[in-house]
Each structure stands twice: as C-alpha cells, then as structure tokens.
Amino acid sequence: MKHTAPVGDEEALRAIRSPEGEMPIVLVLGASGYLGGRLVPRLLTGGYRVRTLSRSRGRIEALPWADEVETRTGDASDPDAMRDAVRGADIVYYLLHSMSSGSRFAQLDREIACNVAARAAEEGVKRIVYLGGLHPEGVDLSPHLASRKEVGEVLLASGVPTAVLQAGVVIGSGSASFEMVRHLTDVLPYMPAPKWVRNFIQPIAVRDVLYYLLAAARVPADLNRTIDIGGPDVLRYGQMMNGYAVEAGLRQRAIASLPVFTPKLASHWVGLVTPVPRQIAKPLVESLQHDCVMRDRTVDEIIPPPSEGLTGYREAVRLALGRIEIDAVETSWVDSSVDRAPSEPMPSDPDWAGRTVFTDTRTRRTSADADAVWSVITQIGGANGWYSASVLWMLRGWYDRITGGVGLQRGRRSGSRLIVGDAVDVWRVERADPRELLRLRAEMRVPGSAWLELGIDETDEGTVYRQRAVFFPRGLMGRLYWLSMLPFHGLIFSGMVNRIIRLAEEKRVDGEAYRQRGE
C-alpha cells in the first residue's frame, strides 16, 4: 500500500473550532527547525492560526509560509518574550533541543522548559505537545537523552495538559539521523563500527512523526502523559545501514563491531566521515548506546495510526532518496544553529567607525545581465564548490572539521535555491536579495567574525559584479589570522570573481544562441 504524507486537512488532523466559532491559536517553538518547518504549513492547511517565536525574524520571513503566520521576535528563555508569545494561545508545540549548544546544553534546556511551563500555565494554555526521544528505563542515560527526558518531566508537571511524544530515530530527507546513515554507508565499503551497531532501535519516518504531532493537538483535553511512537520495524543499527545500501543500489556492507570505540571517539569518527558535525553527531551517537524501542503501543488507543498504516524503514529511505534526487528537500538538519558561531548580523558600514575591520573588495564589469550573474551566485557552495582554489577550500574545510567546526561537508539544503538562514558549507545566509546581494556569515572556527558578500549593481553601462570579504578580528590572534591569510586571498577571491563572471557570460551566450534558434 502506498503511504502518503499528511497534508493537515485530513479529517482526523484538521483543527476543531471552539464553541465560539474560533479556530485554535497554535504557538510553534522551533518553527524554523527540521520538524517545525514541516509542521507549520500543515497546521495552516488544517485551519490553525499559527504563531512563531524566533530570535531571527529574518529567518522566519524568508520561509514560504511567513505571510500566513504571526511572528514574535525573542528568545524562549526570556520570560517576557515567552509570556507575550503564549498569551491567547490554545496549544504550544515545543520542538526545541539544544543539541549544538555546547557543554551547558542541559542547563539551557532546563531553563527554557521551566520558562515555557510557567508562562503557559499563567496564560491558560490548554495543551502542550513536546517531541522527546525513546529511551530505556532503569539505566544511566546519555546526557542528551537525560536532558530530553527532564524537559518532558518539567512540562508534564506544569499543570498544562501535556502530550510528550517519544520518538526513535527519525528518517527523512534532510534529517541528521538519515544523513548519518547515508554517508556512513556511501563512504565506507567496510565498516569498523562501535558495538552499538548491534543495539535495537525503532526508526520512524518523518511523515509519521508529523502525523502524530498533528494528531496530538486533538487528544482528550485532560491527557497528560508520555506516549511512545515508532515505525513498524525494529532493527539493529547495522541492519539500518544495509537497508539503506539496498535502496541506494549499493552492495551490502561488512560491519565489524569493535568495543574500542567509545562514544566520544565514535562521534569524532562520524564527524569526519559524514557531514554531521561533532557537536550534533555526539548526542546522536550517545542515544544509540542502549536499545531504544517502544515499550508499549498505547499510542494506538490514543491516536489511531494512519489509515494506510505506518511507513516501513526501507520505504522511508526510498522516499528520502527520491526527495534528494529531485532537489526537493523541505527542511534539513543544516538549518540548525551552530554553537559559538556568530549570530549577530554584520554591522552597517557607518558603524565601523573606530573599530578594527579588514576587507577585501573586488569589482568587475560584465556583459552578462543581472539574472545570469545572480544565477551563478546562488549556486555557490555544495556540489558546485567555491569557484576557485578548490584545494585551499578543501584544506580549510578539513581544518574546521578537525577543530570541531562544521566544515565543507555540510553542503546546502537545495542545490538551486537560497533563502535567509540556509547553510552553505561553512557559511550561513544572512541576506538574499534577488539580483542585488547575497551575504554569507561565517560559521567556521575563526578568531573573529567574518562575512562574504556577492552583489550586483545594474548601471547604464551594464552589470557590475562586486565582491567583498569583511573580517572583524578578535584580539591579537584575529589580526594575525587575517595577515596569515593575505597570501591566499589573491588566489581565492580573484579566482572567484573570474570564475563567476565567466560562468555568467557563458549563460548569456547560451541564452542568446537559444533565442536565435527559436527565431
């Protein structure tokens, strides 16, 4: 039977009007994340009135459904911001996890959970829905699993009826778990692996997670409990990798379980072999230290499964690969923020007065039109690379990964489109004004803050391409870093200008030839 993804307007999922005839107001925390970015449009389709809270208003405004939601700017740990966000809301979706927030992630998770719980109770919220993780009882959990369990307990004790959905490994295009399986299997024909590859886990397709999230808004009003959710298959992690291999047309991999792989060592290994950086790989690896399967199927009594049944693991892999092949990944783990990366936008030029700032500025006039230049600019990074000095970029990316950064392997969610908040290798899109400016903020490990601007000016004399690298150094090390990079800038930045202009002008020539053939 073919499984279909929930749209949101299914009879069992759509919003129910209040006795006064009003549609429920839903606050989604984590709306720009992997699951939140998929949940919001389905809530809208189901008739809910959706509100979001985000530290980056620009990130929300860049999303395709931005005009249909009410956006509040603020931090979930701020009592005033949270009070304002939950006021008048009927349901709160809590989809926040501090997987990449450094050593204090547990404290941050606790603070946010307590704040949300208190403000939701004060403002009379009717329902909280939280997505946690499957975990065994009676064992010492990894720090991240323990933190997620603690968040659920805080919300359950809030006085607001709470549904804590506990899910296993989520499989879907763009999910960190899927990308980890995918790249481990693609890269390594023989896999020396940690002993956890023999543990049992219960993966669940992202479409089924979305189904349960939507349905949780309609559970009985007084329900306040944890609910295990999982797919129909219980597998060892090694079986998951070989199941992926079959669907990807690869031969099955020989896997050897080696006890010498500690979680810390394994996370370093995963961080080097896959695009998933160490700070995200570590909690994923730690969550695999025990069997994580559903303890019961009580969920079937509370939320009946989809009419066509739950999606099996191999079908979930097949669907994910199909989305990747047609460049239609809806959301991705790369959308998540990076610990210790600069988050503030680049100051405007007048604000630079009195500050130390280094720049590398280059311009070039071109016969190509603005559309052709913009097309080349927006395809930068990922599989297309950086248009110059590939070896230098590769070395910089590897150095970043070795030192705990994201590196070039992170790639990009879409090969053809860029919006504010998208990740592009070691950069994050800060501005994307079509035919005008693409500004990228560095998330690599550097002693300071760095940006790269690729812009277009349309003049009476034609199109001008402009490129500027901006670096605000931090202390002496920042200044020495910039000086040490100067010999390479001529190769990297001049090469980028030359290659971008050449590709844009080739597009112009190809376009003219096409039009002439049409005539």
GIDASUL-V704786 format. One record per residue. N is the residue number from 1. RES is the residue in one small letter. OMEGA is omega in degrees with one decimal (* if undefined). NEAR is the number of other C-alpha atoms within 8 Angstrom. Layout:
N | RES | OMEGA | NEAR
N | RES | OMEGA | NEAR
//
This chain:
1 | m | 179.9 | 3
2 | k | 178.7 | 4
3 | h | 179.7 | 8
4 | t | 178.8 | 4
5 | a | 178.0 | 7
6 | p | 178.4 | 10
7 | v | -179.7 | 8
8 | g | -178.9 | 12
9 | d | 175.1 | 10
10 | e | -175.3 | 9
11 | e | -176.7 | 5
12 | a | -172.5 | 5
13 | l | -173.1 | 12
14 | r | -177.0 | 13
15 | a | 176.9 | 10
16 | i | -179.8 | 6
17 | r | 174.6 | 9
18 | s | 176.9 | 8
19 | p | 178.9 | 5
20 | e | 178.2 | 5
21 | g | -178.5 | 6
22 | e | 173.0 | 7
23 | m | -177.8 | 11
24 | p | 172.7 | 13
25 | i | -177.4 | 12
26 | v | 172.4 | 13
27 | l | 179.0 | 15
28 | v | 174.8 | 15
29 | l | -173.4 | 14
30 | g | -174.8 | 13
31 | a | -179.1 | 15
32 | s | -179.4 | 9
33 | g | -174.4 | 12
34 | y | -179.0 | 13
35 | l | -179.5 | 10
36 | g | 180.0 | 13
37 | g | 176.2 | 13
38 | r | -177.9 | 11
39 | l | -173.6 | 12
40 | v | -179.2 | 11
41 | p | 178.4 | 9
42 | r | 173.3 | 12
43 | l | 178.7 | 14
44 | l | 178.5 | 12
45 | t | 179.5 | 11
46 | g | 176.1 | 13
47 | g | 179.3 | 10
48 | y | 169.6 | 13
49 | r | -168.6 | 11
50 | v | 175.9 | 14
51 | r | 177.5 | 13
52 | t | 172.6 | 14
53 | l | -176.8 | 16
54 | s | 174.0 | 15
55 | r | -178.4 | 7
56 | s | 179.2 | 8
57 | r | -179.5 | 10
58 | g | 179.3 | 8
59 | r | 178.4 | 10
60 | i | -177.0 | 12
61 | e | 179.7 | 9
62 | a | -176.4 | 10
63 | l | -171.6 | 8
64 | p | -178.4 | 6
65 | w | -172.9 | 7
66 | a | -177.2 | 9
67 | d | -176.8 | 7
68 | e | -177.8 | 7
69 | v | 173.6 | 10
70 | e | -174.5 | 8
71 | t | 172.6 | 10
72 | r | -179.8 | 10
73 | t | 178.8 | 10
74 | g | -178.0 | 11
75 | d | -178.0 | 10
76 | a | 178.2 | 13
77 | s | -178.1 | 10
78 | d | -177.4 | 9
79 | p | -178.7 | 9
80 | d | 179.7 | 6
81 | a | -179.1 | 11
82 | m | 178.2 | 15
83 | r | 178.3 | 11
84 | d | -176.8 | 7
85 | a | -175.6 | 12
86 | v | -177.4 | 13
87 | r | 179.4 | 7
88 | g | -178.7 | 8
89 | a | 176.7 | 12
90 | d | -174.7 | 12
91 | i | 174.2 | 14
92 | v | 171.5 | 14
93 | y | -178.6 | 11
94 | y | -177.3 | 11
95 | l | -178.7 | 12
96 | l | 173.1 | 6
97 | h | -177.3 | 6
98 | s | -176.2 | 9
99 | m | -175.1 | 10
100 | s | -175.3 | 10
101 | s | 174.2 | 10
102 | g | -171.9 | 8
103 | s | -177.4 | 5
104 | r | -175.9 | 7
105 | f | -177.2 | 11
106 | a | 177.5 | 11
107 | q | 179.6 | 7
108 | l | 177.6 | 10
109 | d | -179.4 | 13
110 | r | -179.3 | 12
111 | e | -179.4 | 9
112 | i | -179.9 | 10
113 | a | 179.5 | 11
114 | c | 179.8 | 10
115 | n | 179.1 | 13
116 | v | -179.2 | 11
117 | a | -177.0 | 12
118 | a | -176.9 | 9
119 | r | 178.7 | 12
120 | a | 178.4 | 12
121 | a | 180.0 | 11
122 | e | -173.3 | 7
123 | e | 174.0 | 10
124 | g | 175.3 | 9
125 | v | -175.3 | 15
126 | k | -174.7 | 9
127 | r | 169.1 | 13
128 | i | 174.6 | 14
129 | v | -178.0 | 15
130 | y | 176.2 | 12
131 | l | 176.8 | 10
132 | g | -176.4 | 11
133 | g | 172.7 | 11
134 | l | 178.4 | 12
135 | h | 177.1 | 10
136 | p | 176.3 | 9
137 | e | 173.6 | 4
138 | g | 176.9 | 4
139 | v | 174.9 | 5
140 | d | -178.2 | 4
141 | l | 173.3 | 8
142 | s | -179.3 | 10
143 | p | -177.6 | 8
144 | h | 176.5 | 12
145 | l | 178.1 | 12
146 | a | 179.2 | 9
147 | s | 179.6 | 11
148 | r | 176.2 | 12
149 | k | -179.3 | 10
150 | e | 177.8 | 9
151 | v | 177.9 | 11
152 | g | -179.7 | 12
153 | e | 178.0 | 8
154 | v | -178.3 | 12
155 | l | 178.4 | 13
156 | l | -179.1 | 14
157 | a | -172.8 | 7
158 | s | -172.0 | 10
159 | g | 175.0 | 6
160 | v | 178.8 | 16
161 | p | -173.0 | 13
162 | t | 172.6 | 13
163 | a | 178.8 | 15
164 | v | 178.2 | 13
165 | l | -178.3 | 14
166 | q | -173.5 | 12
167 | a | 174.1 | 14
168 | g | 179.1 | 14
169 | v | -178.4 | 9
170 | v | -178.0 | 13
171 | i | 178.0 | 15
172 | g | 178.9 | 13
173 | s | 177.9 | 15
174 | g | 179.8 | 15
175 | s | -178.1 | 12
176 | a | -179.6 | 9
177 | s | 179.3 | 10
178 | f | -179.1 | 13
179 | e | 177.8 | 13
180 | m | 177.6 | 12
181 | v | -175.7 | 11
182 | r | -174.3 | 10
183 | h | 174.8 | 11
184 | l | -177.4 | 12
185 | t | -179.3 | 13
186 | d | -169.6 | 9
187 | v | -169.9 | 7
188 | l | 176.5 | 8
189 | p | 175.0 | 8
190 | y | -172.2 | 7
191 | m | 164.6 | 9
192 | p | -168.7 | 8
193 | a | 175.0 | 11
194 | p | -177.3 | 12
195 | k | -178.8 | 10
196 | w | 177.5 | 11
197 | v | 179.5 | 10
198 | r | 176.9 | 9
199 | n | -179.8 | 12
200 | f | 175.8 | 12
201 | i | -175.8 | 14
202 | q | -177.7 | 15
203 | p | 178.6 | 14
204 | i | 179.2 | 18
205 | a | -178.6 | 14
206 | v | 179.6 | 9
207 | r | 177.9 | 9
208 | d | 173.4 | 13
209 | v | 179.2 | 12
210 | l | 177.4 | 12
211 | y | -178.7 | 12
212 | y | 177.5 | 9
213 | l | 179.4 | 11
214 | l | -177.9 | 12
215 | a | -177.9 | 11
216 | a | 177.4 | 10
217 | a | -175.4 | 9
218 | r | 177.3 | 9
219 | v | -179.8 | 9
220 | p | -170.6 | 5
221 | a | -176.1 | 8
222 | d | -177.8 | 5
223 | l | -179.4 | 9
224 | n | -173.6 | 9
225 | r | 172.1 | 8
226 | t | -179.9 | 9
227 | i | 176.9 | 10
228 | d | 173.7 | 14
229 | i | -179.6 | 14
230 | g | 178.5 | 11
231 | g | -176.9 | 14
232 | p | -174.2 | 10
233 | d | 170.5 | 8
234 | v | -171.4 | 10
235 | l | 165.0 | 10
236 | r | -178.9 | 11
237 | y | 177.2 | 12
238 | g | 177.1 | 9
239 | q | 176.3 | 8
240 | m | -179.3 | 11
241 | m | -179.9 | 13
242 | n | 172.1 | 11
243 | g | 175.5 | 9
244 | y | -177.8 | 13
245 | a | 179.9 | 14
246 | v | -178.0 | 10
247 | e | -179.5 | 10
248 | a | 179.3 | 8
249 | g | 178.8 | 6
250 | l | 173.9 | 8
251 | r | -178.6 | 6
252 | q | -173.6 | 7
253 | r | 171.5 | 12
254 | a | -175.7 | 7
255 | i | 178.6 | 9
256 | a | 179.6 | 7
257 | s | -177.9 | 11
258 | l | -177.0 | 9
259 | p | -176.4 | 7
260 | v | -179.7 | 5
261 | f | 172.5 | 11
262 | t | 177.2 | 8
263 | p | -179.3 | 9
264 | k | 179.4 | 8
265 | l | -179.8 | 8
266 | a | 179.9 | 12
267 | s | 174.6 | 12
268 | h | -179.3 | 11
269 | w | 178.0 | 8
270 | v | -179.8 | 14
271 | g | 179.8 | 13
272 | l | -174.3 | 10
273 | v | -175.1 | 9
274 | t | 176.5 | 12
275 | p | -175.8 | 15
276 | v | -176.6 | 14
277 | p | -172.5 | 16
278 | r | -176.0 | 13
279 | q | 173.8 | 10
280 | i | 178.8 | 10
281 | a | -175.6 | 13
282 | k | 178.5 | 13
283 | p | 177.9 | 13
284 | l | 178.8 | 9
285 | v | -179.4 | 11
286 | e | -178.4 | 10
287 | s | -179.3 | 10
288 | l | -176.4 | 11
289 | q | -179.3 | 9
290 | h | 170.3 | 10
291 | d | 179.0 | 10
292 | c | -179.9 | 12
293 | v | 179.0 | 13
294 | m | 177.7 | 10
295 | r | 176.6 | 5
296 | d | 178.4 | 6
297 | r | 176.3 | 9
298 | t | 180.0 | 8
299 | v | -178.1 | 11
300 | d | 177.9 | 8
301 | e | -177.5 | 7
302 | i | 179.2 | 7
303 | i | 178.4 | 10
304 | p | -179.5 | 7
305 | p | 177.9 | 7
306 | p | -174.9 | 7
307 | s | 179.5 | 4
308 | e | 179.5 | 7
309 | g | 179.5 | 7
310 | l | -176.0 | 10
311 | t | 177.4 | 12
312 | g | -175.6 | 11
313 | y | -175.1 | 14
314 | r | 175.4 | 9
315 | e | 177.4 | 8
316 | a | 176.8 | 12
317 | v | -179.0 | 13
318 | r | 179.5 | 10
319 | l | 180.0 | 10
320 | a | 179.1 | 12
321 | l | 178.3 | 10
322 | g | 178.3 | 8
323 | r | 178.9 | 11
324 | i | -176.7 | 10
325 | e | -178.3 | 7
326 | i | 177.9 | 6
327 | d | -178.1 | 9
328 | a | 177.8 | 8
329 | v | -172.6 | 11
330 | e | 176.0 | 8
331 | t | -176.1 | 13
332 | s | 176.2 | 13
333 | w | -178.6 | 10
334 | v | 177.0 | 11
335 | d | -176.9 | 12
336 | s | -179.2 | 7
337 | s | -177.7 | 7
338 | v | 179.9 | 8
339 | d | 177.2 | 7
340 | r | 174.6 | 5
341 | a | 178.6 | 10
342 | p | -179.6 | 8
343 | s | -179.9 | 4
344 | e | 178.4 | 4
345 | p | 179.7 | 6
346 | m | 177.4 | 6
347 | p | 176.2 | 6
348 | s | -174.4 | 6
349 | d | 179.6 | 6
350 | p | -179.3 | 5
351 | d | -178.1 | 6
352 | w | -176.2 | 10
353 | a | 177.9 | 6
354 | g | -179.5 | 4
355 | r | 174.4 | 5
356 | t | 179.2 | 7
357 | v | 177.0 | 9
358 | f | 179.5 | 9
359 | t | 170.6 | 8
360 | d | -173.7 | 7
361 | t | 179.9 | 8
362 | r | 176.9 | 9
363 | t | 178.2 | 9
364 | r | 174.1 | 9
365 | r | -177.3 | 8
366 | t | 176.4 | 11
367 | s | 178.3 | 7
368 | a | 177.7 | 12
369 | d | -175.3 | 11
370 | a | -179.5 | 11
371 | d | -179.1 | 7
372 | a | 179.4 | 12
373 | v | -179.6 | 16
374 | w | 179.0 | 12
375 | s | 179.1 | 9
376 | v | -179.5 | 11
377 | i | -173.5 | 10
378 | t | 176.1 | 10
379 | q | -177.9 | 10
380 | i | 176.6 | 10
381 | g | -179.3 | 11
382 | g | -177.3 | 13
383 | a | -178.5 | 6
384 | n | -178.5 | 8
385 | g | -172.5 | 9
386 | w | 169.6 | 10
387 | y | 178.1 | 11
388 | s | 170.8 | 11
389 | a | -175.1 | 10
390 | s | -178.7 | 9
391 | v | 179.6 | 6
392 | l | 177.4 | 8
393 | w | -179.9 | 9
394 | m | 179.3 | 9
395 | l | 178.8 | 8
396 | r | 178.5 | 9
397 | g | 179.0 | 13
398 | w | 177.5 | 10
399 | y | 179.8 | 9
400 | d | 179.6 | 13
401 | r | -177.6 | 13
402 | i | -179.4 | 8
403 | t | 174.7 | 7
404 | g | 179.7 | 9
405 | g | -175.2 | 12
406 | v | 178.2 | 17
407 | g | -176.7 | 16
408 | l | -175.7 | 12
409 | q | -178.8 | 11
410 | r | 177.2 | 15
411 | g | -179.3 | 12
412 | r | -176.8 | 12
413 | r | -178.9 | 11
414 | s | 179.2 | 9
415 | g | -173.9 | 9
416 | s | -174.8 | 7
417 | r | 175.4 | 7
418 | l | 173.8 | 9
419 | i | 179.2 | 10
420 | v | 179.9 | 12
421 | g | 178.1 | 11
422 | d | 172.9 | 12
423 | a | 174.4 | 14
424 | v | -176.9 | 12
425 | d | -177.4 | 14
426 | v | -176.9 | 13
427 | w | 174.8 | 11
428 | r | -179.7 | 14
429 | v | 178.8 | 16
430 | e | 174.1 | 11
431 | r | 176.7 | 10
432 | a | 179.4 | 12
433 | d | -174.4 | 7
434 | p | 178.3 | 7
435 | r | -179.0 | 10
436 | e | -170.9 | 10
437 | l | 166.9 | 12
438 | l | 178.2 | 15
439 | r | -179.5 | 12
440 | l | 177.8 | 12
441 | r | -176.0 | 15
442 | a | 171.2 | 13
443 | e | 173.8 | 12
444 | m | 179.3 | 11
445 | r | 177.9 | 8
446 | v | 178.7 | 8
447 | p | -178.6 | 10
448 | g | 179.1 | 9
449 | s | -173.8 | 12
450 | a | 176.3 | 11
451 | w | 174.2 | 12
452 | l | -179.6 | 12
453 | e | 174.6 | 12
454 | l | -171.9 | 12
455 | g | -177.7 | 11
456 | i | 170.8 | 14
457 | d | 176.0 | 10
458 | e | -177.8 | 8
459 | t | 177.5 | 7
460 | d | -179.0 | 4
461 | e | -180.0 | 4
462 | g | -175.1 | 10
463 | t | 176.5 | 14
464 | v | 174.9 | 12
465 | y | 178.7 | 14
466 | r | -176.3 | 13
467 | q | -178.9 | 12
468 | r | 170.4 | 11
469 | a | -177.7 | 11
470 | v | -178.5 | 11
471 | f | 173.1 | 12
472 | f | -175.2 | 11
473 | p | 174.9 | 15
474 | r | 176.8 | 10
475 | g | -178.1 | 7
476 | l | -178.2 | 7
477 | m | 178.2 | 9
478 | g | 179.1 | 13
479 | r | 178.7 | 10
480 | l | 178.8 | 8
481 | y | -178.8 | 10
482 | w | -179.3 | 11
483 | l | -179.7 | 7
484 | s | -178.5 | 7
485 | m | -175.8 | 8
486 | l | -179.7 | 8
487 | p | -177.2 | 7
488 | f | -176.3 | 7
489 | h | 179.3 | 9
490 | g | 178.5 | 9
491 | l | -172.8 | 10
492 | i | -170.3 | 11
493 | f | 176.4 | 9
494 | s | 177.2 | 10
495 | g | 177.5 | 12
496 | m | 179.9 | 11
497 | v | -176.8 | 12
498 | n | -176.7 | 8
499 | r | -180.0 | 10
500 | i | 179.1 | 12
501 | i | -179.3 | 13
502 | r | -180.0 | 8
503 | l | 179.8 | 9
504 | a | -179.9 | 14
505 | e | 173.9 | 13
506 | e | 175.9 | 8
507 | k | 179.4 | 10
508 | r | -179.9 | 11
509 | v | 178.6 | 8
510 | d | -179.8 | 8
511 | g | 178.9 | 8
512 | e | 178.6 | 8
513 | a | 179.7 | 8
514 | y | -179.7 | 8
515 | r | 179.1 | 8
516 | q | 177.4 | 7
517 | r | 179.5 | 6
518 | g | 179.7 | 5
519 | e | * | 4
//
